[in-house]
């Protein structure tokens, strides 16, 4: 199975308008077997608590060992500034990029319970909006979505949401 | 762009993968989603109806053949997509990897 995943990713076309997204196995073990080796980038999804962050860090190390161009954390289910700060600190300590911050959103487990796609279940909910913004930014090869819990409109109002996302520094609000 | 999404079980990795796929497809990207998880449920997150979950086409090892430097696909990815992929909403193409614990595959 690992060889098949590897071969499919290798063969996946690489035109500008094409995106291939591999949802990997939950254990980090597959990464050491090179399932992601032909990927351009790896996103390690973490929740804002230590054990999850630590797993993400281990996955990021494996991704870097594979030689991936870009390895970044995505903080998911972030409830408040305090949690965001914990993720920022962790990322800073281990010199990891944060590609996106996805706010905690009750609509996401709601979609799961309804056995539906979040995009169909709650298209305008804040987590879906944040994931969409991050996806766009990653697909365009930008450094990262603004690391803030504020919705994109608020970022626009602050005058920093419209420009392509800048390479992230964790100090940035 | 080829993107691998990793994370602990329960981290939301599949919800994020599936939502990214749908949103990018709506933006006009041609999206290929690959479910490599041994407990595959990317299809649901992509919006494939639950009643279709039991007969998802899966990619088995016999699609590989021996190449000069290791295994390679026996057919073009395009051909494999034609016969083995599932069409999800917004035009997302989904390939589901077979896992050894599914009897008869692996």
Interface residues (C-beta under 8 A of the other chain):
Chain A: X1 X3 X4 X5 X6 X7 X8 X9 X11 X12 X13 X14 X15 X17 X18 X19 X20 X21 X22 X23 X24 X25 X26 X28 X30 X31 X35 X36 X38 X39 X40 X41 X42 X43 X44 X45 X46 X47 X51 X52 X55 X56 X59 X63 X68 X74 X76 X77 X102 X108 X111 X112 X115 X116 X117 X118 X119 X120 X127 X128 X131 X132 X134 X135 X136 X138 X139 X141
Chain B: X1 X2 X3 X4 X5 X6 X7 X8 X9 X10 X11 X12 X13 X14 X15 X16 X17 X18 X19 X20 X21 X22 X23 X24 X27 X28 X29 X30 X31 X32 X33 X34 X35 X36 X37 X38 X39 X42 X44 X45 X46 X47 X50 X59 X60 X61 X63 X64 X70 X71 X72 X73 X76 X77 X80 X89 X90 X95 X97 X98 X99 X100 X106
